[in-house]
Amino acid sequence: MRLGLALVSALLPALLAPPGGTGPLPERMADTGGGTQLITAEAPDARSTTGTVTWWDRRGGRWVRVGSAAARFGANGLVEGVRRRQGTSTTPTGLYPLPYAFGIDAAPAGADLRHRRVTRRSWWCQDNRSRAYNRWVEGLPADCRAKEAEHLVTYGERYAHAVVIGFNYDRPVRGRGAGIFLHVAGAGPTAGCVAVPAGAMRRILAWADPARRPHMAIGTASGPTALTRY
């Protein structure tokens, strides 16, 4: 009995420790969403506005890097998703599904994610008082103020191609934030989204396969918001 207790005590720290060690980043993560495709967006630390986006396939029981690109994050860095507040220009860390793609331009050739084409009536409502909070709307509802919404067509090249990141999406919490996307990078940091060059955005859309349940993990290289904790 004492030997058994001693063995459990010896193993417990290793069992409770967060994932780490060596190997590809997804293999060191606590969760990858259960699918066989993953996008990681990693910043050096929580104050960073730049980093790397990498997309991965799971093949033969191992995660294999497919591609990577330079990334831009929020102007005020990154923050744990459950602690994020709207209007702070921070990118929420965590592991998220990718509900659908959208764009001012048509979907790239070979893209399989569900795609919505932006029209002049397309808005993303960010009004905390609206029933359409954190949702795409065609035509602005009466309870969603224009100053509290994004008129998608006005974002030009940045929204030529984009993917909705499922942050605060399924059951939106008012005040936590709305309209968090993976989109084409502009000249500087974002208001909370993750952005990559236009060519990388097209490659990601051509690669992503909804049948393989792709997810996106956002985080830092170390610390409380480390990607390995998600």
Secondary structure as GFF3:
##gff-version 3
##sequence-region A 1 230
A	DSSP	alpha_helix	2	16	.	.	.	ID=ss1
A	DSSP	three_ten_helix	25	28	.	.	.	ID=ss2
A	DSSP	beta_strand	37	43	.	.	.	ID=ss3
A	DSSP	beta_strand	50	59	.	.	.	ID=ss4
A	DSSP	beta_strand	62	72	.	.	.	ID=ss5
A	DSSP	beta_strand	78	80	.	.	.	ID=ss6
A	DSSP	three_ten_helix	81	83	.	.	.	ID=ss7
A	DSSP	beta_strand	91	97	.	.	.	ID=ss8
A	DSSP	beta_strand	101	103	.	.	.	ID=ss9
A	DSSP	beta_strand	115	117	.	.	.	ID=ss10
A	DSSP	beta_strand	122	125	.	.	.	ID=ss11
A	DSSP	beta_strand	135	138	.	.	.	ID=ss12
A	DSSP	three_ten_helix	146	148	.	.	.	ID=ss13
A	DSSP	beta_strand	149	151	.	.	.	ID=ss14
A	DSSP	three_ten_helix	152	159	.	.	.	ID=ss15
A	DSSP	beta_strand	162	164	.	.	.	ID=ss16
A	DSSP	beta_strand	181	184	.	.	.	ID=ss17
A	DSSP	beta_strand	194	196	.	.	.	ID=ss18
A	DSSP	alpha_helix	198	207	.	.	.	ID=ss19
A	DSSP	three_ten_helix	210	212	.	.	.	ID=ss20
A	DSSP	beta_strand	215	220	.	.	.	ID=ss21
A	DSSP	three_ten_helix	227	229	.	.	.	ID=ss22
###
